[in-house]
Amino acid sequence: MLIEEVISFISVRMADLIFNYMGKTVFFRTFEEEDIDAIYHWKNDDELNKMTVGLNRKICRDDVAKWVRSKMPHNPYEVYWAICANDETKKIIGYAQLTEIHFINSSANFSGIVIGDRAYQDGFAWIETYLFIMEYAFERLGLNRLCGSSILGHKDSNNIGKLLFWTKEGVLRQAVFKNGIYYDLNLGSILKNEYFSHKENGDFELRAILKRLRSIRQNNK
Amino acid sequence: MKTLDEFVVLFAEQFDDTDKSEINASTVFHKLDEWSSLIGLSVIAMVDEEFDVALKGDDVKNAVTVEDLYKNVIAKL
């Protein structure tokens, strides 16, 4: 089979998989035209973007619309999801992305989660999205390695790594200029065998996660 | 059973940077600057441990004040 055929096969398979994944409190779908206004609002929300890795700059609606539309068609090398409330509203509450999917290295970059709607910053949407992305990467795409980065000092991101058994790989010193200062960047990853080992151990069950979070938070204080 | 005042203290302990005096029973907690998914999950974890109550997303989302959340917890005891 030619590599193009393999990629085409994988692309079709991924397109099948990314639609209508239903979780408990959220579900995931590809971007739609009506998502543009919400995403425009979040991309220009200074508080929301204060400690994210990406640049914090004002973006006009036309540029956001182009960006959203560019992420609608499925792409074998990256996946963008609208995170939607699994309640009567069904509205978009944020978005998540898996990028740099590499089928030879069997790896991908978990490029982040934005829970833009503050009413849904209850922790459930956040943790469920994280678990979904790991499940998607390891169980659906069959990848071997998932990596990511976060600004040192971004409490949510720094704690989620510890909470979900990511291994810290290193620090890029003063790698991100934001809020008038340079921030160090944490690099972390989790491997397929680690993911399945913890899953089989029940470590990704909500009760176990909550217990571990209490412990991590108390150790941090 | 813990009182509302005790719940407010436990709730406030989940925050790192917010002055504890800013948080009382009538605080609209979603509007606190430090409120985030991590703090939300920490509150759920605190309720799980201190009250043995499993909150759901709606319990947190629909509560406006700290007292509302306390009432949701008590209703599940």
Interface residues (C-beta under 8 A of the other chain):
Chain A: K24 T25 E47 D87 I115 R118 A119 Y120 Q121 D122 G123 F124 A125 W126 I127 K155 D156 N159 I160 R207 I209 L210 K211 L213 R214 R217 K221
Chain B: Q14 D16 H30 K31 D33 W35 S36 S37 L38 I39 G40 L41 S42 V43 I44 A45 M46 D48 E49 A54 K56 G57 D58 V60 K61
